[in-house]
Amino acid sequence: MCGLVGVFDSRDKRSVDPALLDKMNQTLLHRGPDGGGTHVAPGIGLGHRRLSIIDLEGGIQPMFDESGDIAVVFNGEIYNFQDVAKELTDLGFTFRTHSDTEVIVHGWKAWGPDCVKRFRGMFAIALWDARSETLFLSRDRLGKKPLYYTELPDGMVAFGSELKAVTAYPGVALETDPKAVEDYMALGYVPDPKTIYKSVRKLPQAHNLIWKRGGRPQLQRYWQLDMTQRVNGKVEEIGEELIERLTEAVRLRMISDVPLGAFLSGGVDSSAVVALMAGLSDKPVNSYSVSVDDPAFDESSYAKAVAERYHAHHAVREIDPSSIDLVDRLIDFYDEPFGDSSAMPTFRVCAHAREGVTVALSGDGGDESMAGYRRYGLHHNVDHIRQMIPSALRRPVFGTLGSLYPKMDWAPRFLRAKTTFQELALSASDAYFNVVSVVGDDMRNRLYSGGFKGDLQGYSARDVLRGHFAEAGDVDAVSQAQYADIHTYLPGKILVKVDRASMANSLEVRAPLLDHELIEWLASLDSSLKLHNGVGKYVFKRALEPYLPNDVLYRPKQGFTIPLARWFREDLRGRVASAVTSEVMMDSGYFDPDALRRLLDQHQSGRSDHSDVLWTLYIFDAFLHKAAGVERRRAAA
């Protein structure tokens, strides 16, 4: 697990300043404290920061082939590198190290861009082939490892593992993208391929970028999840195969030359990972969790029960409202607005784990791949009604009813959450957008200034989901929602949160439930095996009954959250008020100042719970302050 940077002259062979490359590389010191290296040649520069995990002595980067024509820097882990190395050895290639990086070097020479199709793992790769003067960038299938890039007007290209590494290159424009602000306010994150800045892009998951000097970049998708296959069968048999496949994914991720442990929240997924790790190890698992002082948000007792069952070395740390002091540091780590409040406990548990281990396994991915979120059941129920009523009828009828009875207190229980009659009048993707949005359409419309609405030119964050729903194919509502989440919520929010929080603490996090072969198999299962009579992860939970207690498997999902509503009315009342009504927020041009004041008053008086909206604004204020500071430093330079 590391960080990479690079500079590429896409037009000529202008020299790359080694000092500048080193400066970019140093912005990623937290990702790789164990060492760093750079390579500079005419028109190309590569930099790398290393967190040593495999082949501690031989895996130094940049790594070259025997001729020195191929150079690679790489962030991540290729778990099947030994199998790929054997295949390459049979083809006549000679290996000088036991590092997974070397399979990339030889794999490129053997198979070209298709080499990544053989890799099972998480990765962001930057490879330079001097023979053809080609830059090759690649990102793993699920988007676990990040990769940012920008092209300047003069043809120079800068890229790196984090946004800060790219913007450290002189001349990168820092003009905020209004569409990215709208996406952030609606979803709580900036989805791929956008960033908060117009000039910088994220390489999408499962994509290669091939850029031959003198030509234009070619963006190529090398993998796509197929949700259209439908495998059904006996729950017991499917469950047994699921456990076998997950056990193999866990086994691969336990290969490490440094101390290894696991996160243990007390939820189904992390508990399953710890249970399977215990069965694969002759030593107790090192497990880590955090707790809060509010029983409604605290799962530490369930984590403790699982740890005791498997005799894990378990450590718990409590967090409190003072943790919000972490916000300024979070902005430094995330670089752009990131509104998931669980980033705070995630950072804390990463810091906690890093005191004892260098690698930690997590349960990330289970909700998206096995329909674990409650919203999947809600979306399924509403879509079931939607399919029974012609669109020509339901749009005018339910749209009108929705405006008359927005709270629907008299309606069946499953229709009383965020979904209203108005959502029955919408398309499936727009209705699901209403479910997943952090700040709804009406609220955003009230908060935005007239000038910012004009800047958006009619754009809505709803467009983010529409394309993915269409791309999912002719599948059921739950599969459509899963497909959309795997391409938006997972890489844009969940994996960003974990990558930055872990890398800020120089900790590698591995997610067995996001093994792409396991994900492909899970995608082929009939939705009834995932969501059954309102129970998400149905077949998984059934399969885990011999491994975990029922109160872990079948209790209501809590999520990794903190009690924001109470904190914003009590311990953090003054702090959130100062942020939401700060001068930089009031003068930003994005918001109506009076609307911000009303929102704050409604929450702190107890009339409404606007904690999610306030947190989203709180983080945006922190971003604006940081951006203003960057502009001042640039102007002074």
Stockholm file with secondary structure:
# STOCKHOLM 1.0

chainA/1-637         MCGLVGVFDSRDKRSVDPALLDKMNQTLLHRGPDGGGTHVAPGIGLGHRRLSIIDLEGGIQPMFDESGDIAVVFNGEIYNFQDVAKELTDLGFTFRTHSDTEVIVHGWKAWGPDCVKRFRGMFAIALWDARSETLFLSRDRLGKKPLYYTELPDGMVAFGSELKAVTAYPGVALETDPKAVEDYMALGYVPDPKTIYKSVRKLPQAHNLIWKRGGRPQLQRYWQLDMTQRVNGKVEEIGEELIERLTEAVRLRMISDVPLGAFLSGGVDSSAVVALMAGLSDKPVNSYSVSVDDPAFDESSYAKAVAERYHAHHAVREIDPSSIDLVDRLIDFYDEPFGDSSAMPTFRVCAHAREGVTVALSGDGGDESMAGYRRYGLHHNVDHIRQMIPSALRRPVFGTLGSLYPKMDWAPRFLRAKTTFQELALSASDAYFNVVSVVGDDMRNRLYSGGFKGDLQGYSARDVLRGHFAEAGDVDAVSQAQYADIHTYLPGKILVKVDRASMANSLEVRAPLLDHELIEWLASLDSSLKLHNGVGKYVFKRALEPYLPNDVLYRPKQGFTIPLARWFREDLRGRVASAVTSEVMMDSGYFDPDALRRLLDQHQSGRSDHSDVLWTLYIFDAFLHKAAGVERRRAAA
#=GR chainA/1-637 SS CEEEEEEEESSSCCCCCHHHHHHHHHTTGGGCBTEEEEEEETTEEEEEEECCCSSTTTCCSSEECTTSCEEEEEEEEETTHHHHHHHHHHTTCCCSSSCTHHHHHHHHHHHGGGGGGGCCEEEEEEEEETTTTEEEEEECTTCCSCCEEEECTTSEEEEESSHHHHHTSTTCCCCBCHHHHHHHHHHSSCCTTCCSBTTCEECCTTEEEEEETTSCCEEEECCCCCCCCCBCCCHHHHHHHHHHHHHHHHHHHTCCSSCEEEECCSSHHHHHHHHHHHHHCSSCCEEEEEECSCTTTCCHHHHHHHHHHTTCEEEEEECCGGGGGGHHHHHHHHCSCCCCTTHHHHHHHHHHHHTTCSEEECCTTHHHHTTCSHHHHHHHHHHHHHHHSCHHHHHHHHHHHHHHCSSCTTSCGGGSSSCCHHHHTSCHHHHHHHHHCSSCHHHHHHHBCHHHHHHHTTCCTHHHHHHHHHHTCSCCHHHHHHHHHHHTHIIIIIHHHHHHHHHTTTCEEECGGGCHHHHHHHHHBCHHHHSBTTBTTHHHHHHHTTTSCHHHHSSCCCCSCCCHHHHHHTTTHHHHHHHHTCHHHHTSSSBCHHHHHHHHHHHHTTSCCCHHHHHHHHHHHHHHHHHHHHHHHHHHC
#=GC SS_cons         CEEEEEEEESSSCCCCCHHHHHHHHHTTGGGCBTEEEEEEETTEEEEEEECCCSSTTTCCSSEECTTSCEEEEEEEEETTHHHHHHHHHHTTCCCSSSCTHHHHHHHHHHHGGGGGGGCCEEEEEEEEETTTTEEEEEECTTCCSCCEEEECTTSEEEEESSHHHHHTSTTCCCCBCHHHHHHHHHHSSCCTTCCSBTTCEECCTTEEEEEETTSCCEEEECCCCCCCCCBCCCHHHHHHHHHHHHHHHHHHHTCCSSCEEEECCSSHHHHHHHHHHHHHCSSCCEEEEEECSCTTTCCHHHHHHHHHHTTCEEEEEECCGGGGGGHHHHHHHHCSCCCCTTHHHHHHHHHHHHTTCSEEECCTTHHHHTTCSHHHHHHHHHHHHHHHSCHHHHHHHHHHHHHHCSSCTTSCGGGSSSCCHHHHTSCHHHHHHHHHCSSCHHHHHHHBCHHHHHHHTTCCTHHHHHHHHHHTCSCCHHHHHHHHHHHTHIIIIIHHHHHHHHHTTTCEEECGGGCHHHHHHHHHBCHHHHSBTTBTTHHHHHHHTTTSCHHHHSSCCCCSCCCHHHHHHTTTHHHHHHHHTCHHHHTSSSBCHHHHHHHHHHHHTTSCCCHHHHHHHHHHHHHHHHHHHHHHHHHHC
//
